[in-house]
């Protein structure tokens, strides 16, 4: 990165160095967004595992539902590039569905 942007000091290559710098910055932004989205997807898998292991316990299922609501807000605030907006949207919808499922399971598990 540094070697390529040092081209700006050579006569006539200032424009090329600026273009390379912009491309590198955009690539780093995309990589960061991808990394954050992958981390969110892994966290979601953990919530799914927690929901699976809490079957039959309304308190644990409600705890998962509450964590899912907070996680849904976290996913909505993720900064992603244009290419990743669909993935973020799908993740947000999946989280919402699992939140409702956890609440439904909690109601079904509650004995009267």
C-alpha positions in Angstrom: 0.0 0.0 0.0 2.7 2.5 1.0 4.9 1.6 -2.0 2.1 2.2 -4.4 0.9 5.5 -2.9 4.5 6.7 -2.9 4.1 7.0 -6.7 2.6 10.5 -6.0 6.2 11.8 -5.5 7.2 10.8 -9.0 6.6 13.4 -11.7 3.5 12.7 -13.7 2.2 9.9 -11.5 0.3 11.9 -9.0 -3.1 11.1 -10.6 -2.3 7.4 -10.7 -1.3 7.4 -7.0 -4.6 9.1 -6.0 -6.6 6.5 -8.0 -4.7 3.7 -6.4 -5.2 5.2 -2.9 -9.0 5.6 -3.5 -9.2 2.0 -4.7 -7.2 0.7 -1.7 -9.4 2.7 0.7 -12.6 1.3 -0.9 -11.2 -2.3 -0.8 -10.3 -1.9 2.9 -13.8 -0.6 3.6 -15.4 -3.5 1.8 -13.2 -6.0 3.7 -14.1 -4.4 7.0 -17.8 -4.5 6.2 -17.5 -8.2 5.1 -15.7 -9.1 8.3 -18.3 -7.4 10.5 -21.1 -9.1 8.6 -19.5 -12.5 9.0 -19.0 -11.9 12.7 -22.7 -11.0 13.0 -23.7 -14.2 11.1 -21.6 -16.2 13.5 -23.2 -14.5 16.5 -26.6 -15.4 15.0 -25.6 -19.0 14.7 -24.8 -18.9 18.4 -28.2 -17.5 19.2 -29.8 -20.3 17.1 -27.8 -22.9 19.0 -28.9 -21.3 22.3 -32.5 -21.4 21.2 -32.2 -25.1 20.2 -30.7 -26.0 23.6 -33.4 -24.1 25.5 -36.4 -26.1 24.2 -39.0 -26.6 26.9 -37.7 -23.8 29.1 -39.9 -20.7 28.7 -37.5 -18.5 30.7 -34.5 -19.4 28.5 -36.5 -19.1 25.4 -37.6 -15.6 26.4 -34.0 -14.7 27.2 -33.0 -15.8 23.7 -35.9 -13.7 22.3 -34.6 -10.6 24.2 -31.1 -11.2 23.0 -32.4 -11.6 19.5 -34.2 -8.2 19.7 -31.0 -6.5 20.8 -29.0 -8.3 18.1 -31.5 -7.3 15.5 -30.9 -3.7 16.4 -27.2 -4.3 16.2 -27.5 -5.8 12.7 -29.6 -2.9 11.5 -26.8 -0.5 12.5 -24.0 -2.5 10.7 -22.3 -0.3 8.1 -22.1 -2.3 4.9 -21.2 -1.6 1.3 -23.9 -1.7 -1.4 -23.0 -5.2 -2.4 -23.7 -6.5 1.2 -27.0 -4.7 1.9 -29.0 -7.7 0.7 -27.1 -10.1 3.0 -27.7 -7.7 5.9 -31.4 -7.4 5.1 -31.7 -11.2 5.0 -29.9 -11.6 8.3 -32.1 -8.9 9.9 -35.2 -10.8 8.6 -33.9 -14.1 9.9 -33.2 -12.6 13.3 -36.7 -11.2 13.4 -38.2 -14.6 12.5 -36.2 -16.4 15.2 -37.2 -13.8 17.7 -40.9 -14.5 17.0 -40.2 -18.2 17.1 -38.5 -18.0 20.5 -41.5 -16.0 21.9 -43.9 -18.5 20.4 -42.0 -21.4 21.9 -41.9 -19.7 25.3 -45.7 -19.4 25.2 -46.1 -23.0 24.2 -43.7 -24.2 26.9 -45.6 -22.3 29.6 -47.8 -24.5 31.7 -51.0 -23.3 33.2 
